[in-house]
Amino acid sequence: MKKNLLFLLMMLILIFVTACSNQANGKEPTDKSAEGQTSDNANAETDETAEVPEEKVEAVFWHAMSGGGQESIEAIVDNFNNSQDKYTIIPEFQGSYEEALTKFRSVGGTEDAPAIIQTFEVGTKYMIDSGFIEPVQSFIDEENYDIKQLEENILNYYTVDDQLYSMPFNSSTPVMLYNKDAFKEAGVDPENPPQTFAEIKEAAEDLTVKDGENTERYGFSILNYGWFIEELIATQGGLFVNNDNGRAESATEAVFNGQEGQRVFQLIDEMNQAGTYGNFGSNWDDIRAAFQTGKTAMYLDSSAGVSATVENAPFDVGVAYIPYSEEAERNGVIIGGASLWMTNSIDKEKQKAAWEFMKFLQTPESQAKWHLDTGYFAINPAAYEEEIVQEKWAEFPQLKVTVDQLQETKPSVATQGALSSVFPEARQQVVTAMENVLQGTDPKEALDKAAEETNRVIEQANRANQ
C-alpha cells in the first residue's frame, strides 16, 4: 500500500515538473498556441496594410563649383533636403562651365539630362536656342511667385522678351582693387581713388616704381580676360554686338570695335608704352599674386574675389568702381557668373523639385550664407539685412562697395549684357586682340581684326541655326 502511494506521488511530481518545464520553454497548450498564431497573423495583416512612407523625388543638380563654392552649395543642398520630406536634390560636380556644358549637349533632351544645370552667363543664348530647357518663368507665372523681391540688375541679364529663362545663382561684377599703402606712399589720396581713364593714367604714373631698367611696381593692370573689356565698354554705354546687344533679334555682327572699345584699348596701349601697365597674363591666380606681393598697385578683379584678397593682403586694400572714359557717362556694370537652368526632358515631379530648390536658394537665409561663403552677390537683397552679413560688412566695408556699384547701375541694353550663341569664341578674339596690342599692334587694327573674326563665326552659327 505504501509502495502504491509512493508511486502515485512520484507520478504527480513528474507531471507537475513537466508542465512547468513546458511553460518555461514558451510552450502553451494546443488551444493557446492556436490563439497565438491567430494573433500573429492579424499583426502581419496590419503591417501589410499600414501606410508606407512615400519615397522622396530625387532631382540631379549639375554644377561647376569647386573648392569653397562646392562646400557651400552642398551645405545649402543639405539644408534644403532636411527642410522638407518630399524632395531630394543630388548635387554633382561636372568640372568647369565649358566641361559641364559639353556634357549637357550630349544628354540634353533625354531622360539622362539633369533636372538642373549651372551654366555661365555667356552660355545664355545657347541654352535658350537649344530647346532643352524649361523657362523658370513658367513656374513664376503658375504660382505668382514674387520675382520683384530679387535684384533687378541681376535678373535683367537672364530676362529675354520679358521671360526669365533661368534662375540667377552665382553672380558677380568687376571692381577695382587698390593698395592703400602704396597710394599713401605715392602721395595719391587712398580715400579718393581714380574714377576715369584719365585719372587712372595719372595715378598709375605716380604709383609705378622703377629701379633702372626694372619695374618694381606697376601702376595698373587688367587680366587678359574678355569679360573686363566687355565691362569697360558697357560702363560707357557701348554694346558688344548689334541688334541691341542681340536682344532685339539675333546678333549679326560685332560692334565692340566701336569708339567705346577703342578708348579701352587706347588706354591699355598708352599705359603699356609708358611702362605703367603690368601684363600678368590670363591667369587669375597670377594677377592676384602680383597685387598681393606689391607688383601692381591697382587692378580689376571679380567682386567674388574681394573678401579673400582683403583678408590675405599684407596691406590695406581699397575697393572702387571700375573706371570709365571721361568722354562718356558712367552706366554701371553687367552681371557675370552663372545661373541655374531647368531641363524639359525630365518628369513633372522632378521639375517641381528643381523649382522648390531654386526658391529655397533665394531665401534671405540661404543667400546670406552664399554671399559670405563665396563673395558672390545675394540674389535676394534682403539677405544683406541679415545679422551675419551686417557683422561681416562692419568688419570688411569693402564688400558693400561691390553691392553699391551693382545697385547704382543704370538698366539698359548695354548693362543688360550681350546675347550671342558664339560668345565664348568672341571673348577669345578680344583676348587675342589684347595680347596683340601689348605686343605693339595698333589698337584699332587689333580690335577690327577681332571683330572680323567674330563676324565670321556669327555668320556660321546663324547659318547653322536656320
C-alpha angles and dihedrals in degrees: 000000000000090000091054092049091048092050091049091049092051091050091053091049091050092051091049094050093048092052092050091049092052091052091048090054092052095255117145131188115276096262092049091051090054090053090052092050091051090051093050092051091051091052091050091052090050091052092050094050095044115112110265114219110256114248117246118253109247121215123184119225118200113202139170100213118124134176115008092355091058092048091051097047092047089052091051090048089053090051090053095046091051094045095070141015103228107068140039121196114205112203116208123184111224102181124249124356090260093049093048092049092049090053091047092054089062096051103028112126094021134097088254091067116110118248090237132023127186112222130179119249095256089060091063097099092048092050093050092048095043096079088220100105139075112220111239086224086080091065094039090057094042095060101020091244110193102243091170089078089071128080109281096206090056096045090051094071095055095041115097123174089353091303122118101218101182138016113252112240123160105021129175142160132202121265134177117251120197140183107247093192091055089049092055091046091051094045094249116138106252091198093054106048120186116275107181131056090251091052091049090054093048095047092045090058090056093043098048113099120198132188105196108293092351127084112218095182132014121211099225141007140182125197112245091248124125094224092072092052090050089052095047089051094046095049087061089052093256126143131229098210135011130261093061093310090313093300100105089050137330113309116251100183144015119253099177087108091070125110094287093055092044091055090055094049091043089056092051092045096049094047092045090053091046091053094239096107120085118211108204098164129238102304116107093210092054097054092043090051090049090055096046092049092050098252093127129025099204133024142155119253140163117274086235089066097052100089095052093045094049091050096045104039115101090222139050110285123210125200123207140168116274113269124256134197117273086224091067140040123259108259100173134236142313117236116250133186124064146296139212121256126198117219123226101212096072125087122271095254091058090048088052090051090050092050094048089051092049090053091048089053091057097055115114091244094053093043093048090055092045093048094051096040096049111014092239118134122270106248088206108056090205086077089072089065092058112113094238091055094047090051091050092048090051088056095041110026089174089079092064091057090066091053093046091054091052095047093047092054114120111234110238140129087268096057092034087070134233128288118212133149088219098046096128090053092047091050090053090052089056091050090052089050090052091051091050093051090051087053092054105271116145109262096232092046091051093049094046091053091049090050091048092053091046091051089054094056091042090055092049092049094047091049091051092050095052 
